């Protein structure tokens, strides 16, 4: 039985594949969205246990998507971890101000990410 449902929002197919492999290997169900707008829609429709959000995406960026998720009464309780190459600067500050729980660098080792997912979903 899956441990948690994790929504991964990233415009890079390779990054989504790596997350899917690592998270499913750890027993989680993985949902994927290619941009912020679809991520917001999927959060509302699927009510995942956790969201892993990239910041820099075409269309709606990650910080804006987090703001929409945290403003919605049906999704504001869902923890959002930002996984981005840009964990410093204006975009990162906007993500935290919007309600992200944590900023994680994409250079993080995947096993460390799995531990973080476990902390937020158990």
Rosetta constraint file for C-alpha pairs under 8 A:
AtomPair CA 1 CA 27 HARMONIC 7.57 0.50
AtomPair CA 2 CA 27 HARMONIC 5.19 0.50
AtomPair CA 2 CA 28 HARMONIC 4.98 0.50
AtomPair CA 2 CA 29 HARMONIC 5.92 0.50
AtomPair CA 3 CA 27 HARMONIC 5.66 0.50
AtomPair CA 3 CA 28 HARMONIC 5.08 0.50
AtomPair CA 3 CA 29 HARMONIC 7.44 0.50
AtomPair CA 3 CA 121 HARMONIC 7.97 0.50
AtomPair CA 4 CA 27 HARMONIC 7.71 0.50
AtomPair CA 4 CA 28 HARMONIC 4.98 0.50
AtomPair CA 4 CA 29 HARMONIC 6.10 0.50
AtomPair CA 4 CA 48 HARMONIC 7.66 0.50
AtomPair CA 4 CA 49 HARMONIC 5.84 0.50
AtomPair CA 4 CA 50 HARMONIC 7.81 0.50
AtomPair CA 4 CA 121 HARMONIC 6.39 0.50
AtomPair CA 5 CA 28 HARMONIC 5.81 0.50
AtomPair CA 5 CA 29 HARMONIC 4.59 0.50
AtomPair CA 5 CA 30 HARMONIC 5.80 0.50
AtomPair CA 5 CA 31 HARMONIC 7.26 0.50
AtomPair CA 5 CA 48 HARMONIC 5.03 0.50
AtomPair CA 5 CA 49 HARMONIC 5.24 0.50
AtomPair CA 5 CA 50 HARMONIC 6.78 0.50
AtomPair CA 6 CA 28 HARMONIC 6.88 0.50
AtomPair CA 6 CA 29 HARMONIC 6.18 0.50
AtomPair CA 6 CA 30 HARMONIC 5.00 0.50
AtomPair CA 6 CA 31 HARMONIC 6.13 0.50
AtomPair CA 6 CA 48 HARMONIC 5.61 0.50
AtomPair CA 6 CA 49 HARMONIC 5.89 0.50
AtomPair CA 6 CA 50 HARMONIC 4.94 0.50
AtomPair CA 6 CA 51 HARMONIC 5.65 0.50
AtomPair CA 6 CA 52 HARMONIC 7.22 0.50
AtomPair CA 7 CA 30 HARMONIC 5.90 0.50
AtomPair CA 7 CA 31 HARMONIC 4.59 0.50
AtomPair CA 7 CA 32 HARMONIC 5.72 0.50
AtomPair CA 7 CA 33 HARMONIC 7.38 0.50
AtomPair CA 7 CA 39 HARMONIC 7.63 0.50
AtomPair CA 7 CA 42 HARMONIC 7.87 0.50
AtomPair CA 7 CA 43 HARMONIC 7.32 0.50
AtomPair CA 7 CA 48 HARMONIC 6.11 0.50
AtomPair CA 7 CA 49 HARMONIC 7.99 0.50
AtomPair CA 7 CA 50 HARMONIC 6.35 0.50
AtomPair CA 7 CA 51 HARMONIC 4.69 0.50
AtomPair CA 7 CA 52 HARMONIC 6.18 0.50
AtomPair CA 8 CA 16 HARMONIC 6.84 0.50
AtomPair CA 8 CA 19 HARMONIC 7.47 0.50
AtomPair CA 8 CA 30 HARMONIC 7.08 0.50
AtomPair CA 8 CA 31 HARMONIC 6.12 0.50
AtomPair CA 8 CA 32 HARMONIC 4.93 0.50
AtomPair CA 8 CA 33 HARMONIC 6.26 0.50
AtomPair CA 8 CA 39 HARMONIC 7.88 0.50
AtomPair CA 8 CA 51 HARMONIC 5.92 0.50
AtomPair CA 8 CA 52 HARMONIC 4.79 0.50
AtomPair CA 8 CA 53 HARMONIC 6.11 0.50
AtomPair CA 9 CA 16 HARMONIC 7.70 0.50
AtomPair CA 9 CA 32 HARMONIC 5.93 0.50
AtomPair CA 9 CA 33 HARMONIC 4.69 0.50
AtomPair CA 9 CA 34 HARMONIC 5.84 0.50
AtomPair CA 9 CA 35 HARMONIC 6.11 0.50
AtomPair CA 9 CA 36 HARMONIC 6.75 0.50
AtomPair CA 9 CA 39 HARMONIC 5.78 0.50
AtomPair CA 9 CA 51 HARMONIC 7.50 0.50
AtomPair CA 9 CA 52 HARMONIC 6.17 0.50
AtomPair CA 9 CA 53 HARMONIC 4.84 0.50
AtomPair CA 9 CA 54 HARMONIC 6.06 0.50
AtomPair CA 10 CA 15 HARMONIC 7.10 0.50
AtomPair CA 10 CA 16 HARMONIC 6.41 0.50
AtomPair CA 10 CA 32 HARMONIC 7.83 0.50
AtomPair CA 10 CA 33 HARMONIC 6.49 0.50
AtomPair CA 10 CA 34 HARMONIC 5.21 0.50
AtomPair CA 10 CA 35 HARMONIC 5.98 0.50
AtomPair CA 10 CA 36 HARMONIC 7.94 0.50
AtomPair CA 10 CA 53 HARMONIC 6.46 0.50
AtomPair CA 10 CA 54 HARMONIC 5.18 0.50
AtomPair CA 10 CA 57 HARMONIC 7.02 0.50
AtomPair CA 11 CA 16 HARMONIC 7.97 0.50
AtomPair CA 11 CA 33 HARMONIC 7.76 0.50
AtomPair CA 11 CA 34 HARMONIC 4.57 0.50
AtomPair CA 11 CA 35 HARMONIC 5.66 0.50
AtomPair CA 11 CA 54 HARMONIC 7.86 0.50
AtomPair CA 11 CA 57 HARMONIC 5.85 0.50
AtomPair CA 11 CA 58 HARMONIC 7.61 0.50
AtomPair CA 12 CA 16 HARMONIC 6.43 0.50
AtomPair CA 12 CA 34 HARMONIC 7.46 0.50
AtomPair CA 13 CA 17 HARMONIC 6.14 0.50
AtomPair CA 13 CA 34 HARMONIC 7.90 0.50
AtomPair CA 14 CA 18 HARMONIC 6.27 0.50
AtomPair CA 15 CA 19 HARMONIC 6.21 0.50
AtomPair CA 16 CA 20 HARMONIC 5.97 0.50
AtomPair CA 16 CA 32 HARMONIC 7.03 0.50
AtomPair CA 17 CA 21 HARMONIC 6.11 0.50
AtomPair CA 18 CA 22 HARMONIC 6.15 0.50
AtomPair CA 19 CA 23 HARMONIC 5.86 0.50
AtomPair CA 19 CA 110 HARMONIC 7.93 0.50
AtomPair CA 20 CA 24 HARMONIC 5.83 0.50
AtomPair CA 20 CA 30 HARMONIC 6.00 0.50
AtomPair CA 21 CA 25 HARMONIC 5.97 0.50
AtomPair CA 22 CA 26 HARMONIC 6.35 0.50
AtomPair CA 22 CA 110 HARMONIC 6.78 0.50
AtomPair CA 22 CA 111 HARMONIC 7.80 0.50
AtomPair CA 22 CA 114 HARMONIC 7.39 0.50
AtomPair CA 23 CA 27 HARMONIC 6.48 0.50
AtomPair CA 23 CA 28 HARMONIC 5.40 0.50
AtomPair CA 23 CA 29 HARMONIC 7.34 0.50
AtomPair CA 23 CA 30 HARMONIC 6.92 0.50
AtomPair CA 23 CA 114 HARMONIC 6.74 0.50
AtomPair CA 24 CA 28 HARMONIC 4.86 0.50
AtomPair CA 24 CA 29 HARMONIC 6.02 0.50
AtomPair CA 24 CA 30 HARMONIC 6.71 0.50
AtomPair CA 26 CA 114 HARMONIC 7.18 0.50
AtomPair CA 32 CA 39 HARMONIC 7.80 0.50
AtomPair CA 33 CA 38 HARMONIC 5.66 0.50
AtomPair CA 33 CA 39 HARMONIC 5.16 0.50
AtomPair CA 33 CA 42 HARMONIC 7.43 0.50
AtomPair CA 34 CA 38 HARMONIC 6.81 0.50
AtomPair CA 34 CA 39 HARMONIC 7.38 0.50
AtomPair CA 35 CA 39 HARMONIC 6.11 0.50
AtomPair CA 35 CA 57 HARMONIC 6.09 0.50
AtomPair CA 35 CA 58 HARMONIC 6.84 0.50
AtomPair CA 35 CA 59 HARMONIC 7.07 0.50
AtomPair CA 35 CA 60 HARMONIC 6.68 0.50
AtomPair CA 35 CA 61 HARMONIC 7.35 0.50
AtomPair CA 35 CA 62 HARMONIC 7.99 0.50
AtomPair CA 36 CA 40 HARMONIC 6.21 0.50
AtomPair CA 36 CA 57 HARMONIC 7.13 0.50
AtomPair CA 36 CA 59 HARMONIC 7.20 0.50
AtomPair CA 36 CA 60 HARMONIC 4.83 0.50
AtomPair CA 36 CA 61 HARMONIC 5.56 0.50
AtomPair CA 36 CA 62 HARMONIC 5.65 0.50
AtomPair CA 36 CA 64 HARMONIC 7.52 0.50
AtomPair CA 36 CA 65 HARMONIC 5.06 0.50
AtomPair CA 37 CA 41 HARMONIC 6.40 0.50
AtomPair CA 37 CA 59 HARMONIC 7.52 0.50
AtomPair CA 37 CA 60 HARMONIC 5.69 0.50
AtomPair CA 37 CA 65 HARMONIC 6.57 0.50
AtomPair CA 38 CA 42 HARMONIC 6.01 0.50
AtomPair CA 39 CA 43 HARMONIC 6.03 0.50
AtomPair CA 39 CA 65 HARMONIC 7.19 0.50
AtomPair CA 40 CA 44 HARMONIC 6.38 0.50
AtomPair CA 40 CA 65 HARMONIC 5.99 0.50
AtomPair CA 40 CA 66 HARMONIC 7.85 0.50
AtomPair CA 40 CA 68 HARMONIC 6.87 0.50
AtomPair CA 40 CA 69 HARMONIC 6.00 0.50
AtomPair CA 41 CA 45 HARMONIC 6.16 0.50
AtomPair CA 42 CA 46 HARMONIC 5.63 0.50
AtomPair CA 42 CA 47 HARMONIC 7.65 0.50
AtomPair CA 43 CA 47 HARMONIC 5.22 0.50
AtomPair CA 43 CA 48 HARMONIC 6.28 0.50
AtomPair CA 43 CA 51 HARMONIC 7.95 0.50
AtomPair CA 43 CA 69 HARMONIC 7.33 0.50
AtomPair CA 43 CA 75 HARMONIC 6.64 0.50
AtomPair CA 44 CA 69 HARMONIC 7.93 0.50
AtomPair CA 44 CA 74 HARMONIC 6.67 0.50
AtomPair CA 44 CA 75 HARMONIC 6.14 0.50
AtomPair CA 47 CA 74 HARMONIC 7.97 0.50
AtomPair CA 47 CA 75 HARMONIC 6.78 0.50
AtomPair CA 47 CA 78 HARMONIC 7.71 0.50
AtomPair CA 48 CA 78 HARMONIC 7.16 0.50
AtomPair CA 49 CA 78 HARMONIC 6.22 0.50
AtomPair CA 49 CA 79 HARMONIC 7.44 0.50
AtomPair CA 49 CA 121 HARMONIC 6.25 0.50
AtomPair CA 50 CA 78 HARMONIC 5.72 0.50
AtomPair CA 50 CA 79 HARMONIC 5.23 0.50
AtomPair CA 50 CA 80 HARMONIC 6.08 0.50
AtomPair CA 50 CA 81 HARMONIC 7.75 0.50
AtomPair CA 50 CA 117 HARMONIC 7.60 0.50
AtomPair CA 50 CA 120 HARMONIC 7.20 0.50
AtomPair CA 50 CA 121 HARMONIC 6.87 0.50
AtomPair CA 51 CA 78 HARMONIC 7.09 0.50
AtomPair CA 51 CA 79 HARMONIC 6.29 0.50
AtomPair CA 51 CA 80 HARMONIC 4.69 0.50
AtomPair CA 51 CA 81 HARMONIC 6.19 0.50
AtomPair CA 52 CA 80 HARMONIC 5.83 0.50
AtomPair CA 52 CA 81 HARMONIC 4.83 0.50
AtomPair CA 52 CA 82 HARMONIC 5.75 0.50
AtomPair CA 52 CA 83 HARMONIC 6.32 0.50
AtomPair CA 53 CA 62 HARMONIC 6.09 0.50
AtomPair CA 53 CA 80 HARMONIC 6.82 0.50
AtomPair CA 53 CA 81 HARMONIC 6.12 0.50
AtomPair CA 53 CA 82 HARMONIC 4.75 0.50
AtomPair CA 53 CA 83 HARMONIC 5.77 0.50
AtomPair CA 53 CA 84 HARMONIC 7.74 0.50
AtomPair CA 54 CA 61 HARMONIC 7.99 0.50
AtomPair CA 54 CA 62 HARMONIC 5.61 0.50
AtomPair CA 54 CA 82 HARMONIC 5.78 0.50
AtomPair CA 54 CA 83 HARMONIC 5.22 0.50
AtomPair CA 54 CA 84 HARMONIC 5.16 0.50
AtomPair CA 55 CA 61 HARMONIC 5.72 0.50
AtomPair CA 55 CA 62 HARMONIC 4.03 0.50
AtomPair CA 55 CA 63 HARMONIC 6.12 0.50
AtomPair CA 55 CA 82 HARMONIC 6.98 0.50
AtomPair CA 55 CA 83 HARMONIC 7.50 0.50
AtomPair CA 55 CA 84 HARMONIC 5.96 0.50
AtomPair CA 55 CA 86 HARMONIC 7.53 0.50
AtomPair CA 55 CA 91 HARMONIC 6.89 0.50
AtomPair CA 55 CA 92 HARMONIC 7.60 0.50
AtomPair CA 55 CA 95 HARMONIC 7.77 0.50
AtomPair CA 56 CA 61 HARMONIC 5.64 0.50
AtomPair CA 56 CA 62 HARMONIC 6.38 0.50
AtomPair CA 56 CA 84 HARMONIC 7.66 0.50
AtomPair CA 57 CA 61 HARMONIC 5.00 0.50
AtomPair CA 57 CA 62 HARMONIC 6.82 0.50
AtomPair CA 60 CA 64 HARMONIC 6.30 0.50
AtomPair CA 60 CA 65 HARMONIC 6.46 0.50
AtomPair CA 61 CA 65 HARMONIC 6.29 0.50
AtomPair CA 62 CA 66 HARMONIC 6.07 0.50
AtomPair CA 62 CA 95 HARMONIC 7.13 0.50
AtomPair CA 63 CA 67 HARMONIC 6.27 0.50
AtomPair CA 63 CA 91 HARMONIC 6.69 0.50
AtomPair CA 63 CA 92 HARMONIC 7.64 0.50
AtomPair CA 63 CA 94 HARMONIC 5.73 0.50
AtomPair CA 63 CA 95 HARMONIC 4.27 0.50
AtomPair CA 63 CA 96 HARMONIC 7.96 0.50
AtomPair CA 63 CA 98 HARMONIC 6.50 0.50
AtomPair CA 64 CA 68 HARMONIC 6.39 0.50
AtomPair CA 64 CA 95 HARMONIC 7.61 0.50
AtomPair CA 64 CA 98 HARMONIC 7.56 0.50
AtomPair CA 65 CA 69 HARMONIC 6.20 0.50
AtomPair CA 66 CA 70 HARMONIC 6.04 0.50
AtomPair CA 66 CA 80 HARMONIC 7.35 0.50
AtomPair CA 66 CA 95 HARMONIC 6.67 0.50
AtomPair CA 66 CA 98 HARMONIC 5.94 0.50
AtomPair CA 66 CA 99 HARMONIC 6.67 0.50
AtomPair CA 66 CA 100 HARMONIC 6.71 0.50
AtomPair CA 67 CA 71 HARMONIC 6.07 0.50
AtomPair CA 67 CA 95 HARMONIC 7.68 0.50
AtomPair CA 67 CA 98 HARMONIC 4.61 0.50
AtomPair CA 67 CA 99 HARMONIC 6.73 0.50
AtomPair CA 68 CA 72 HARMONIC 6.31 0.50
AtomPair CA 69 CA 75 HARMONIC 5.56 0.50
AtomPair CA 69 CA 76 HARMONIC 5.74 0.50
AtomPair CA 70 CA 75 HARMONIC 6.34 0.50
AtomPair CA 70 CA 76 HARMONIC 3.99 0.50
AtomPair CA 70 CA 77 HARMONIC 7.39 0.50
AtomPair CA 70 CA 78 HARMONIC 7.98 0.50
AtomPair CA 70 CA 98 HARMONIC 7.08 0.50
AtomPair CA 70 CA 99 HARMONIC 6.30 0.50
AtomPair CA 71 CA 75 HARMONIC 7.81 0.50
AtomPair CA 71 CA 76 HARMONIC 6.11 0.50
AtomPair CA 72 CA 76 HARMONIC 5.61 0.50
AtomPair CA 79 CA 100 HARMONIC 7.06 0.50
AtomPair CA 79 CA 101 HARMONIC 6.22 0.50
AtomPair CA 79 CA 120 HARMONIC 7.12 0.50
AtomPair CA 80 CA 99 HARMONIC 7.70 0.50
AtomPair CA 80 CA 100 HARMONIC 5.03 0.50
AtomPair CA 80 CA 101 HARMONIC 5.66 0.50
AtomPair CA 80 CA 102 HARMONIC 7.27 0.50
AtomPair CA 81 CA 100 HARMONIC 6.01 0.50
AtomPair CA 81 CA 101 HARMONIC 5.76 0.50
AtomPair CA 81 CA 102 HARMONIC 5.10 0.50
AtomPair CA 81 CA 103 HARMONIC 6.15 0.50
AtomPair CA 81 CA 104 HARMONIC 7.12 0.50
AtomPair CA 82 CA 95 HARMONIC 7.65 0.50
AtomPair CA 82 CA 100 HARMONIC 6.75 0.50
AtomPair CA 82 CA 101 HARMONIC 7.88 0.50
AtomPair CA 82 CA 102 HARMONIC 6.14 0.50
AtomPair CA 82 CA 103 HARMONIC 4.77 0.50
AtomPair CA 82 CA 104 HARMONIC 5.79 0.50
AtomPair CA 83 CA 87 HARMONIC 7.96 0.50
AtomPair CA 83 CA 103 HARMONIC 6.32 0.50
AtomPair CA 83 CA 104 HARMONIC 4.82 0.50
AtomPair CA 83 CA 105 HARMONIC 5.72 0.50
AtomPair CA 83 CA 106 HARMONIC 5.65 0.50
AtomPair CA 84 CA 103 HARMONIC 7.60 0.50
AtomPair CA 84 CA 104 HARMONIC 6.45 0.50
AtomPair CA 84 CA 105 HARMONIC 5.30 0.50
AtomPair CA 84 CA 106 HARMONIC 5.11 0.50
AtomPair CA 85 CA 105 HARMONIC 5.47 0.50
AtomPair CA 85 CA 106 HARMONIC 5.12 0.50
AtomPair CA 85 CA 107 HARMONIC 7.28 0.50
AtomPair CA 86 CA 91 HARMONIC 7.54 0.50
AtomPair CA 86 CA 92 HARMONIC 6.84 0.50
AtomPair CA 86 CA 105 HARMONIC 7.06 0.50
AtomPair CA 87 CA 91 HARMONIC 7.86 0.50
AtomPair CA 87 CA 92 HARMONIC 5.30 0.50
AtomPair CA 87 CA 103 HARMONIC 5.94 0.50
AtomPair CA 87 CA 104 HARMONIC 6.62 0.50
AtomPair CA 87 CA 105 HARMONIC 5.96 0.50
AtomPair CA 88 CA 92 HARMONIC 5.43 0.50
AtomPair CA 88 CA 93 HARMONIC 7.34 0.50
AtomPair CA 89 CA 93 HARMONIC 6.30 0.50
AtomPair CA 90 CA 94 HARMONIC 6.08 0.50
AtomPair CA 91 CA 95 HARMONIC 6.22 0.50
AtomPair CA 92 CA 96 HARMONIC 6.36 0.50
AtomPair CA 92 CA 103 HARMONIC 7.30 0.50
AtomPair CA 93 CA 97 HARMONIC 6.04 0.50
AtomPair CA 94 CA 98 HARMONIC 5.99 0.50
AtomPair CA 95 CA 99 HARMONIC 6.49 0.50
AtomPair CA 95 CA 100 HARMONIC 5.66 0.50
AtomPair CA 96 CA 100 HARMONIC 4.78 0.50
AtomPair CA 96 CA 101 HARMONIC 6.95 0.50
AtomPair CA 96 CA 102 HARMONIC 7.39 0.50
AtomPair CA 96 CA 103 HARMONIC 7.86 0.50
AtomPair CA 104 CA 108 HARMONIC 7.05 0.50
AtomPair CA 108 CA 112 HARMONIC 6.78 0.50
AtomPair CA 108 CA 113 HARMONIC 6.95 0.50
AtomPair CA 109 CA 113 HARMONIC 6.65 0.50
AtomPair CA 110 CA 114 HARMONIC 6.29 0.50
AtomPair CA 111 CA 115 HARMONIC 6.44 0.50
AtomPair CA 112 CA 116 HARMONIC 6.40 0.50
AtomPair CA 113 CA 117 HARMONIC 6.22 0.50
AtomPair CA 114 CA 118 HARMONIC 6.19 0.50
AtomPair CA 115 CA 119 HARMONIC 6.35 0.50
AtomPair CA 116 CA 120 HARMONIC 6.56 0.50
AtomPair CA 117 CA 121 HARMONIC 6.12 0.50
AtomPair CA 118 CA 122 HARMONIC 5.70 0.50
